Amino acid sequence: MFHLFKTNLGRLRIIGLLEGISLLALVFIAVPMKYMLHDPSLTKMLGPIHGALFLLFVFNTLSVGVEQKWNFRQTTWKVLLACIIPFGTFYIDRAILKKQQATMEG
């Protein structure tokens, strides 16, 4: 796990994991609590955290895309789209990012 911190692509994978978890917590726990139990406290706490992770993911995706010379039409847009779909960052990590990192390391 700590080897992921050494490269921009590895850091993008970590941020993607955290962003995906925060999106799931927001969509499936905090928002239902807000509207069904009339308790917005969790959305007030998780909303800004998810927003910051979302922005970090977008900026890091663009940075890694430039660094890795990704074709926007083939790769970058798919990675960017993943952060707005629940479970998307987990899928994109397996389908694209993990393979890219394996190519870099070996």
N, C-alpha and C positions, 0 to 999 in steps of 0.2 A: 504493500500500500504506500509506503513512504517513497518508493521510487517514482511514483506519479508526480510528486512535488518538484522533480528535477527538470521537467520540460513544460512548455506552454500547453502542449497537447494533453499531458497528464493532468495539469491543473484544470484544463477545460473539462476533462472527464470527472474530476472531483466536484467542480462547480455544477456540472450537469446533474450529478447524483443529488447534491444538496437542493438544487433548484427543483428537481423532480419530486423529491420528498416534500418540500415546502408547498408545491402546487397541490399535491394529493391531500396534504393536511388541510390546506385552505378549502379546497373544493368539497372534500368528503367529510370533514369534521367541523371546521370553523363556520362555513357558510350555513350548513344545516342547523348548527347550534344557534346562529344568529336569527334565522327565520322561524325555526320550529320552537325553540326555547326562549326566544326573545332576549338572547344574551350575546351582545356584539363584542364582548371582551376579547375573545380569541381572534376574531377577525382584525381587531385593532392592533393586536400584538403581532400576528402572523403576516398581515398585509404588507407592512413596510419591510419586513425581513424577506418575504418572497419578492417584493419589488426590487430590492437591492440585489438579490441573487439572480433575478431575471436580467437586470442590466449588466451584471458581471458576466453572465453567460453570453449575452449578445455581443458585448465588446470583445470578450475572449474568443468567441467564434470568429469574428471578423479578423482579429489579430492572427489566430492560427491559420485561417484561410489564406491570408496574405503570406505568412511565413511558409506554409506548406504548398503554396501556389495551387490552391484548390480552384477548380473551375466553378464559378458561381452557379451556373445552371445545372451542374452535375452533383455538386456536394454541398456547398455553403448554404443554399436555400433550404435543403433538407434538414440540416443541423439547426438552422434558425427556426424552421417550422416546428421542430420537435419540442421547443420550449413552451409552446402554447397549447399543446395537446397532452392531457393527462397520460402518463406512462411513456410519453414520447421521448424524453431524454434517456430513459432506460433502454428503449429500443435502439435509438441512434448510437448509444454507447456501444452496444453489441454489434450493430450492423456496420458502422463506419469507424468510430473512434478507436475502438480496441484493435481493429485490423490495421489502421493507420499507425498506431503506436508499435505494433508488432513489426511492421515494415521498417519503421525507424530504428528499432532496437536490433533487428536481426538481419 
